[in-house]
Amino acid sequence: MSDVAAISSTGTSYQDPRIVSKSLTSDDFVKIMVTQLSQQDPFKAQDTNAMMQNFMSMGNFQAIQEMTTNMKLVQEQQAGLLAESLVGRTVEITKNDGSLVSGVVASAKATDSDVTVTIGSASYSSKDITSILNPVPAT
């Protein structure tokens, strides 16, 4: 027997409600807490301190999610700035086999995790750049 997570035919789709999304929201957390409180034995109530710790954990979780999102944005912006600053510059690159390549960067493209530079007809990762031979003149 196999489980089917999603079915789609003739434009109609079905998503199994038992499949949990990858992220929980604060609304989800509140629903869980309300369910937990409504189903507990009133004579054996949960410790108030433990409940507050759960609420604090959710706040910390949200703060970490926001910080991660902001860090990704900063990383993307830095990659774009690096790509922009390398075009027209002469760089030296160490290839995987240890040989050196130097040349003028004709183009640069920022991706999610790296900047790819083009020298002549070859593309290289900015992580392989060992030196920039002609720094930008001071203004």
C-alpha positions in Angstrom: 0.0 0.0 0.0 1.4 3.4 -0.9 0.5 6.8 0.4 -0.3 9.5 -2.1 0.6 13.1 -1.0 -1.0 15.0 -3.9 -3.2 14.0 -6.8 -3.8 16.2 -9.9 -5.8 15.4 -13.0 -7.8 17.5 -15.4 -7.0 20.7 -13.6 -8.3 19.6 -10.2 -5.8 19.1 -7.4 -6.0 17.5 -4.0 -3.4 18.0 -1.2 -3.5 15.6 1.6 -4.3 17.7 4.8 -2.2 15.3 6.9 1.0 16.5 5.1 2.5 19.1 7.4 4.0 22.3 5.9 7.6 23.0 6.5 7.1 26.0 8.7 4.8 26.7 11.6 3.3 30.1 12.2 2.4 31.7 15.5 -1.2 30.9 14.7 -0.3 27.2 14.5 1.5 27.4 17.8 -1.5 29.1 19.5 -3.8 26.4 18.1 -1.5 23.7 19.5 -1.4 25.4 22.9 -5.2 25.9 23.0 -5.7 22.2 22.1 -3.3 21.2 24.7 -4.9 23.3 27.4 -8.5 22.2 26.4 -7.5 18.5 26.7 -5.6 18.5 29.9 -6.9 17.3 33.2 -8.1 20.3 35.2 -6.8 18.6 38.4 -3.4 18.1 36.8 -2.9 21.4 35.0 0.3 22.2 33.2 2.9 24.1 35.1 2.6 27.9 34.3 6.4 28.2 34.0 6.5 25.4 31.5 3.7 27.1 29.5 5.6 30.4 29.5 8.7 28.7 28.4 6.8 27.3 25.4 5.6 30.8 24.5 9.1 32.1 24.8 10.4 29.3 22.6 8.0 30.3 19.9 9.1 33.9 20.1 12.7 32.9 19.9 11.9 30.6 16.9 10.2 33.5 15.1 13.1 35.8 15.8 15.6 33.2 14.4 13.4 32.8 11.3 13.4 36.6 10.7 17.1 36.8 11.2 17.8 34.0 8.8 15.6 35.7 6.1 17.4 39.0 6.7 20.8 37.3 6.5 19.9 35.7 3.2 18.9 39.1 1.8 22.2 40.6 2.9 24.1 37.7 1.4 22.3 38.2 -1.9 23.0 41.9 -1.9 26.7 41.3 -1.2 26.9 38.8 -4.0 25.4 41.4 -6.4 27.9 44.1 -5.3 30.8 41.7 -5.7 29.6 40.7 -9.2 29.3 44.4 -10.1 32.7 45.3 -8.7 34.6 42.5 -10.6 33.6 43.4 -14.1 36.5 45.0 -16.0 39.0 44.0 -13.3 42.0 41.8 -13.8 41.9 38.8 -11.5 44.0 35.8 -10.8 42.2 32.4 -10.3 43.6 29.1 -9.0 41.9 26.3 -10.9 41.1 22.9 -9.3 44.3 21.4 -10.7 46.4 24.1 -9.1 47.2 26.0 -12.2 46.7 29.8 -12.3 44.6 31.7 -14.8 44.6 35.5 -15.0 42.5 37.8 -17.2 40.0 40.6 -17.3 36.5 39.7 -16.0 34.2 40.2 -19.0 31.0 39.4 -17.0 29.9 38.3 -13.5 26.7 36.7 -12.4 25.5 36.5 -8.8 23.6 33.3 -7.9 22.2 32.2 -4.6 25.5 31.1 -3.1 28.2 32.3 -5.3 29.4 34.7 -8.0 30.4 33.3 -11.3 33.0 35.3 -13.4 33.7 34.9 -17.1 37.2 35.4 -18.4 37.5 34.8 -22.1 35.2 31.9 -22.8 35.6 30.2 -19.4 33.5 30.6 -16.3 34.9 30.4 -12.7 33.7 30.7 -9.2 34.6 33.9 -7.3 35.7 31.5 -4.5 38.6 30.6 -6.7 39.9 34.2 -7.1 43.2 34.5 -5.3 44.0 38.1 -6.2 42.7 41.2 -7.9 45.6 42.6 -9.9 44.4 46.0 -10.7 42.6 47.6 -7.8 40.2 50.5 -8.4 42.1 53.8 -8.4 41.3 56.1 -5.4 39.1 59.1 -6.1 
